[in-house]
Amino acid sequence: MTEGWHDDEYLVLFSEEEVEPMTQRYGLKRFINGFRIVGLRGWDDFILQDTQGKSFIMPTVPIAIEYLKSFTLVIDFSKVRADSRFTGKVKWYAKPPIFGGDPQAKENMTWIDFEKHAEAVQWWNQKFLEVNGV
């Protein structure tokens, strides 16, 4: 795993060996098929790849095909600057913005580890499916 600032964005990039376990951990295939998680961009978005290797971004909540956007993934790893304040942590909204949570409110933001992040992502995405009758 590589974590750090690349230009003005904080990135978490999974090694090739981590991609499939992280895709499973986040339960991605429960919500959409044909993609794998290769990282996080700015904590709020997954970086995904399709079966042809094309890159995309999608919010961690909701994981829904209508939120999929093309993304050019060009990383100069020599420019990734680690930041010990954030290593091993993911910014999380107690109430995600799609459910009305305020992303600017300090009381709505917390820092969690990747295990808790995967659990929260799955829980809120299941709620999104239930609320939208899917």
C-alpha positions, 0 to 999 in steps of 0.5 A: 500500500502506498499512501500520501500526497500526490500534488494536491490529492491524498491517495491510497494506492493498493499493491497488486497483491492487495487489490483483490482482498480489498475489493472483497473486504469492501464488498464491491461485487455486492453493489457493482460487477466488473470492477476492482478497487485499486485505491482511494482518492481523497478518502471520499472516492474509490479508484476503480479499474474495469476488466480492460484496465480503464480507471474510474472514480466513484464515491465510497457511498453510494456505490452505484453505476450512475456515479462512476466517472472516468479517471486518468490514473497517472502516478509518479510514485517518486512524488508521493509524499507520506504524511504520518498524520493520515497513515493507516487512517481514512476520513469518514463522515458519520452521516454520509453526504448522500444521506444529508450529512454535512461534509463541512461539519467537524462533528460529522467527520472522524478518522477510522482504520481501513477495517472499520472503513470497509465495514462502514462502506458496506453498511451505508451502501446497503442502506442506500439500496434499501432506501432506494428500493433496490 
